[in-house]
Amino acid sequence: MSNTAESLLRNWIVEQAPEQATWVDGSLDALAQGAPDRDLYIFLGYAPRKLGKADLNLTDDDLADANAAKPGWSPKGWSIDGAARVLALLTATSNRPFAERFKDLRRTSDVSEMIALYRGLPLYPDPETMDFEVGEGLRSNIRAVFEAIAHHNPFPRDNFDEHRWNHMILKALFVGSTLAPIVGLRDRANPELARILVDYAQERWAAGRPVTDELWISVRPFKDDPAIADQLSEAVGKGYLNKEVLL
């Protein structure tokens, strides 16, 4: 039987902090049995003090297990306390809708806590109820919070409509975030995004500013689209664009 995300997180945390295994297991078992939200908040607050803030020690096999549990999920770069926070949210049972509890936590979180909360998106229940909360994260002016949603996270690929997906890609460019870590970057390419990106590139060229080669990943499948083919040809002719990046 394959591992679940919850069992993987729990094993990794206990293996890395064995001296806190009793506290972790006891706290999580109580949350699973319906402990009040106050106990959840206490666990979340104590996690960095009890477990530290070091990165999870993950092997290639661990990352493969993560992808098997949830296609596209990669906890590489997660901190141990961040992993514990996500695990606690997954474990705690409550009569309140998940999105309501998430909202309460987001509103009182510092940056590191918010990053952990958003990294857990692909694992949470009822993803269709998280629309507003995800929008708040995407609008954040803190790049690390935005990247907690955009990078190494299959939630946008699996749940965003075309408009929100395209907006996320464009914002990534505006805030100087790389595109390669976005899960589904090639699969979610679409003609409207290609047109938006070509217009963005033209504005950059006109201002004498560079354009990242990553931008063309989402344009290549539509390079012959009549709506953008002439613009690309003109850019090549003016020396703005090396046509090799479109191959």
C-alpha positions in Angstrom: 0.0 0.0 0.0 1.4 3.4 -1.0 2.3 6.0 1.6 0.0 9.0 2.1 1.3 12.5 2.3 0.4 12.5 6.0 2.3 9.3 6.8 5.4 10.5 4.8 5.5 13.9 6.6 5.1 12.2 10.0 7.9 9.7 9.3 10.3 12.4 8.1 9.6 14.6 11.0 10.1 11.9 13.6 13.1 10.5 11.9 14.8 13.9 11.9 13.7 14.9 15.4 13.5 11.5 17.3 13.8 13.2 20.7 10.5 15.0 20.0 8.7 11.9 18.7 6.5 11.5 21.9 5.4 15.2 21.7 4.7 15.0 17.9 2.8 11.7 18.1 0.8 12.7 21.2 -0.1 16.1 19.8 -1.1 14.8 16.4 -3.1 11.9 17.9 -5.1 14.4 20.0 -5.7 16.6 17.0 -7.0 13.6 15.0 -9.4 12.8 17.8 -11.0 16.3 17.7 -9.0 18.4 20.1 -10.1 22.0 20.1 -8.6 24.6 17.7 -6.7 26.0 20.6 -4.6 22.9 20.7 -3.9 23.2 17.0 -2.6 26.7 17.5 -0.5 25.7 20.4 1.1 22.9 18.3 1.8 25.4 15.4 3.3 27.9 17.8 5.6 25.3 19.4 6.7 23.5 16.3 9.8 25.7 15.5 10.9 25.7 19.2 10.5 21.9 19.6 11.7 20.8 16.1 13.9 23.6 14.9 13.8 25.3 11.5 16.3 23.2 9.5 15.3 21.9 6.1 13.9 18.4 5.9 16.5 15.8 5.2 15.1 14.1 2.1 16.6 11.5 -0.2 15.8 11.0 -3.8 13.6 8.0 -2.7 11.7 10.3 -0.3 11.0 12.8 -3.1 9.9 9.9 -5.3 7.5 8.8 -2.6 6.1 12.3 -2.3 5.5 12.4 -6.0 3.8 9.0 -5.9 1.5 10.2 -3.0 0.6 13.4 -4.9 1.8 13.8 -8.5 3.8 16.9 -8.8 4.3 17.4 -5.0 7.9 18.1 -4.0 8.7 19.0 -0.4 12.3 19.7 -1.3 13.3 22.8 0.6 10.6 22.5 3.2 11.6 23.2 6.8 10.9 20.6 9.5 8.7 23.1 11.4 6.9 24.0 8.2 6.3 20.4 7.4 4.9 19.9 11.0 2.5 22.8 10.5 1.1 21.3 7.3 0.9 17.9 8.9 -1.1 19.3 11.9 -3.6 21.0 9.5 -4.0 17.7 7.6 -4.4 15.7 10.8 -6.7 18.0 12.9 -10.4 17.2 12.7 -13.0 19.9 13.1 -16.6 20.8 12.5 -15.5 24.0 10.9 -14.8 24.1 7.1 -11.1 23.7 6.3 -10.9 27.0 4.4 -12.2 28.9 7.5 -9.5 27.5 9.7 -6.9 28.2 7.0 -8.1 31.8 6.8 -7.8 32.3 10.5 -4.2 31.0 10.5 -3.2 33.0 7.5 -4.4 36.3 9.0 -2.2 35.8 12.1 0.8 34.2 10.4 4.3 35.7 10.0 6.0 35.2 6.7 7.6 31.9 7.4 4.3 30.5 8.7 2.5 31.8 5.7 5.0 30.1 3.3 4.5 26.8 5.1 0.7 27.2 4.9 0.7 27.8 1.2 3.2 25.1 0.4 0.7 22.6 1.8 -2.0 23.6 -0.7 -1.8 20.4 -2.9 -2.4 18.3 0.2 -5.4 20.0 1.7 -9.0 18.8 1.4 -11.7 20.6 -0.6 -9.4 22.6 -2.9 -12.5 24.2 -4.5 -13.1 26.1 -1.3 -9.6 27.7 -1.2 -10.2 30.1 -4.1 -10.2 33.3 -2.0 -7.2 32.3 0.2 -5.1 31.3 -2.8 -6.0 34.7 -4.4 -4.7 36.4 -1.3 -1.4 34.6 -1.5 -1.0 35.4 -5.2 -1.6 39.1 -4.5 1.1 39.2 -1.8 3.9 41.7 -2.3 6.2 39.2 -0.6 7.8 37.2 -3.4 8.5 34.2 -1.1 4.8 33.9 -0.3 3.9 34.1 -4.0 6.5 31.5 -4.8 5.1 29.2 -2.1 2.1 28.9 -4.4 3.8 29.2 -7.8 6.9 27.1 -7.3 7.2 23.3 -6.9 3.5 23.2 -6.2 1.0 21.3 -8.3 -2.1 23.1 -6.9 -2.1 25.8 -9.6 -1.7 23.3 -12.4 -4.5 21.2 -11.1 -7.0 23.8 -9.9 -6.5 27.2 -11.6 -8.6 28.3 -14.5 -6.9 29.7 -17.5 -7.3 33.3 -16.4 -5.7 32.8 -13.0 -3.0 30.6 -14.4 -2.0 33.3 -17.0 -2.1 36.0 -14.3 0.2 33.9 -12.1 2.8 33.5 -15.0 2.7 37.2 -15.8 3.1 38.2 -12.1 6.0 35.8 -11.8 7.8 37.8 -14.5 6.9 41.1 -13.0 8.3 40.2 -9.6 11.5 38.7 -11.0 10.5 35.1 -10.1 11.8 32.2 -12.3 9.3 30.2 -14.4 11.1 26.8 -14.6 10.0 25.7 -11.1 6.3 26.2 -12.0 4.7 22.8 -12.1 2.8 22.3 -15.4 4.4 25.3 -17.2 4.5 23.4 -20.5 1.2 21.5 -20.0 -0.8 24.6 -19.2 0.5 26.7 -22.1 -2.3 28.3 -24.0 -2.8 30.7 -26.9 -4.0 33.6 -24.8 -0.9 33.3 -22.5 1.4 33.2 -25.5 -0.1 36.5 -26.8 0.2 38.1 -23.4 3.8 37.1 -23.1 4.7 38.3 -26.5 3.2 41.7 -25.7 5.1 41.7 -22.4 8.3 41.0 -24.3 7.7 43.8 -26.8 7.2 46.3 -23.9 10.5 45.1 -22.4 12.4 45.4 -25.7 11.0 48.9 -26.3 12.3 50.0 -22.9 15.7 48.4 -23.6 15.2 45.8 -21.0 16.1 42.0 -21.3 13.6 39.2 -21.6 14.2 35.9 -19.9 14.5 32.9 -22.2 12.1 31.0 -19.8 9.2 33.2 -21.2 9.4 31.3 -24.5 8.5 28.0 -22.9 4.8 29.0 -23.0 5.1 30.7 -26.4 6.8 28.0 -28.5 3.7 25.8 -29.0 1.9 28.8 -30.6 4.8 30.5 -32.4 2.9 30.0 -35.7 -0.3 31.5 -34.4 -1.2 34.3 -36.8 -1.9 36.6 -33.8 1.8 36.5 -32.8 3.8 35.1 -35.7 4.4 38.5 -37.3 5.4 40.1 -34.0 8.0 37.3 -33.4 9.3 37.7 -37.0 9.7 41.4 -36.5 11.5 40.9 -33.2 13.9 38.5 -34.9 14.5 41.0 -37.7 15.3 43.8 -35.2 17.7 41.6 -33.3 15.6 41.5 -30.2 15.0 37.8 -30.4 17.2 34.9 -31.3 14.9 32.6 -33.3 16.8 29.6 -31.8 14.9 30.1 -28.5 11.6 29.3 -30.4 12.8 25.9 -31.6 
